[in-house]
């Protein structure tokens, strides 16, 4: 099978629906997850690998810089959106990356209508954005255990501790 080039994996939001329809016509199971993925680490990679195991096609929504600032505050993101998207798209387990500007992925989920919506187990299902929509559309929600003691915040705190502000 021919590998998709990294830059072909980064899809504009307006194109994602037609890409997903193509996969659904082939009866591929579409999995969606999202996150900021600022300072990619082993926890992110493990999470995305586990998400990919849930189906045939993994679509990753990546919060834009505007979106990250709304969620995490003015000091974030550390890494700009296109760089984060490029790194995520380089992972073999990821099929598509879509940047989104909203603070949550609800609109993107409604465009994709994934068969499976994946979030970390730190989210209760009733708090997962899009969970009700995906279930009403015949899909399911999966929660994946996170790798303990690693996060972007922990990495930032360690850098500050070691190198000062």
Residue pairs with C-beta under 8 A, 6 or more apart in sequence:
4 95
6 86
6 89
6 90
7 86
7 89
9 89
9 94
9 95
9 96
9 97
10 82
10 85
10 86
10 89
10 96
10 97
10 98
10 99
11 19
11 96
11 97
11 98
12 98
13 98
13 99
13 100
13 108
13 111
16 59
16 96
16 98
16 108
16 111
16 112
17 111
17 112
19 96
20 30
20 57
20 59
20 111
20 112
20 113
20 114
23 30
23 56
23 57
24 30
28 55
28 56
28 57
29 54
29 55
29 56
29 57
29 115
29 116
30 55
30 56
30 57
30 59
30 112
30 113
30 114
30 115
30 116
31 51
31 52
31 54
31 55
31 56
31 57
31 58
31 59
31 114
31 115
31 116
31 117
31 118
32 58
32 59
32 60
32 61
32 105
32 108
32 109
32 112
32 114
32 116
32 117
32 118
33 47
33 48
33 51
33 58
33 59
33 60
33 61
33 117
33 118
33 119
34 60
34 61
34 62
34 63
34 100
34 105
34 108
35 44
35 60
35 61
35 62
35 63
36 62
36 63
36 67
36 68
36 71
36 72
36 76
36 77
36 84
36 152
37 44
37 60
37 62
37 84
37 87
37 88
38 68
38 72
38 76
38 77
38 78
38 79
38 84
38 152
39 78
39 79
39 152
39 155
39 156
40 84
40 87
40 88
41 150
41 151
41 152
41 155
42 147
42 150
43 146
43 147
43 150
43 151
45 91
46 147
47 120
47 144
47 146
47 147
48 58
48 60
48 88
48 91
48 93
48 94
49 91
49 93
50 118
50 144
51 58
51 93
51 118
51 142
51 144
52 58
52 93
52 94
54 116
54 118
54 142
55 115
55 116
57 95
57 96
58 93
58 94
58 95
58 96
59 95
59 96
59 97
59 98
59 112
59 114
60 88
60 94
60 96
60 97
60 98
61 97
61 98
61 99
61 100
61 105
61 108
61 109
62 81
62 84
62 85
62 88
62 97
62 98
62 99
62 100
63 71
63 77
63 81
63 99
63 100
63 103
64 81
64 99
64 100
64 101
65 77
65 80
65 81
66 101
67 100
67 101
67 102
67 103
68 76
68 77
68 81
69 76
69 77
70 103
71 103
77 84
78 152
78 156
79 87
81 99
82 99
85 97
85 99
88 94
88 97
89 97
98 108
100 107
100 108
102 108
104 129
105 129
105 130
106 129
106 130
106 133
109 117
109 129
109 130
109 133
109 134
110 130
110 133
113 134
113 137
113 139
114 134
114 139
115 138
115 139
115 140
116 134
116 139
116 140
116 141
116 142
117 128
117 130
117 131
117 134
117 139
117 140
117 141
117 142
118 141
118 142
118 143
118 144
119 128
119 141
119 142
119 143
119 144
120 143
120 144
120 145
120 146
121 143
121 144
121 145
121 146
122 146
123 143
125 131
125 141
125 143
128 141
128 143
131 141
134 140
134 141
135 141
